[in-house]
Amino acid sequence: MIVQESLVSLATTEIRKLIVSGELAPGDKLNEPPLAERLGISRPPLREALRTLESEGLLEQSPRRGYRVVSMTETDINEIYSLRRALEMFALDYLLARKDPATYAPLDPIMKAMRAAAKRGDRAAVVQANIDFHTALVDAAGHRRLSDTYRSLMLQMQLCMAANVLNEARTKGDLTKGVDRHTELLACLRSGDPERIRREFEEHGERDYLEGETALEQQAAGA
């Protein structure tokens, strides 16, 4: 049973990397036999992994047609990003009330990992660091139910963030621009200036939304 769970975890991680790196694009069908062979596992743990990714919102299953990567509509993207913004601004009220420099210390190793991943061109790792950054930031607010709600939303955000990173790699030639934006955001948070922080937070989310919408369209079209 332990070996089985380990294989499921491995398969889940590797398939998620294929999706967030753009190797598997929105709408792509997953062919189980070659995928199982590629991962070096049998079909049962692979199917468990696919079910896990379906529960995360990365895959969808249709009768007799198997699994495919979820395709997001403009409405989906708008709903996800608008809810994300609302939750993050709610968290910000708690963060600004803390006025403790140590609040943002957990973000430093995440930024280090994000920059290292960007330098080596690892898109999947950049996406994960991005998710970790925003999740840790919301966690710092100290509101457990907010954190739980935000984590659920971030599972759906993975495709949008993956598209952002893929678009950045195509248009900018590297992945450092997104890292620089997060570095600026962290510096702004540490400034303690409430107005500046709120403004930077809103602008950060708006840039992500606009890039994500365009990138998802390009990715779905195979651009």
Secondary structure, 3 states (H helix, E strand, C coil): CHHHHHHHHHHHHHHHHHHHCCCCCCCCECCHHHHHHHHCCCHHHHHHHHHHHHHHCCEEEECCCEEEECCCCHHHHHHHHHHHHHHHHHHHHHHHHHCCHHHHCCHHHHHHHHHHHHHCCCHHHHHHHHHHHHHHHHHCCCCHHHHHHHHHHHHHHHHHHHHHHHHHHHHHCCCHHHHHHHHHHHHHHHHCCHHHHHHHHHHHHHHHHHHHHHHHHHHHCCC
